Amino acid sequence: LELWAFQADFFTVNSRIQVTAMINAQQIIDSSLDERKNLITNEIENFNNIESEIDKARALSSTINTFIEPYLQIMIEEDRNRDGGSILTRENLSIVFDEKIEEFKPDAIEALRNSFPNRNQLIRSSNNVYEMAGAVRLSFANKVTRTLSTTMGLLWEDLASISPYAVNPESEFNLKVKGIDLISKNINSQLIEFQQLKTQQNTLTGSQKTRSVQELSIHDNPVFCACFPNNKWTFNHATIPRVSGEEFWSRIGIPYDLVLEKVNSLIIELEQEYVSLL
């Protein structure tokens, strides 16, 4: 596998942030998490002095783009030659999914329990008629689903990152790229995509949509992704594509029906935990 690196100069219009990157993909792979972060940020002039999160994300994207294609290709080749077969076989994915979900369950259950209010707290907050009446069981249902949806966002990123075609920049490089949850190589188009990942198609409010467009627009090949469809998009844009469900998971080589199978089992288990608290 030929490794390559190239030099790229980048300036933001307003802040004149310069990026001059010359990073070898194998060097990143062979480095620790903290070393990876330093290798990337050291190529960005005055990185620690960049105040705008959008400008930081733009600079990081420009630098990551200089090595991410060969980086992902190394991961893909290693997966193809992996003892026990590719991680993307259904049997191997099922095992790893189970492991990830078991690691996630304690956090989800703790979040569920912590979100359960008592009657006095409800009456004091009175955000709706159910809370005003102190109807703990009725008011809790909406609150727990919101809490779990937020918590589960981290699980979707973990499951997607199992694929050698995708990396989470925070867990892979110890860098938070504002608005970007995954950087992936599309199996079909071979394009490197910068993806924002949400649970469902209707996740965003109006103001959140504006922010998502801003966060995605600064990257090459941005994609707005929903893990699960529900036939009601709240994100739309003339040039930023949106995908959901099978269309999202299949572009990184993960069968959507297996995701559904595992997630459905998890949600039923969390529902049983919820019922036990009532």
Disulfide bonds with the S-S distance in Angstrom:
none
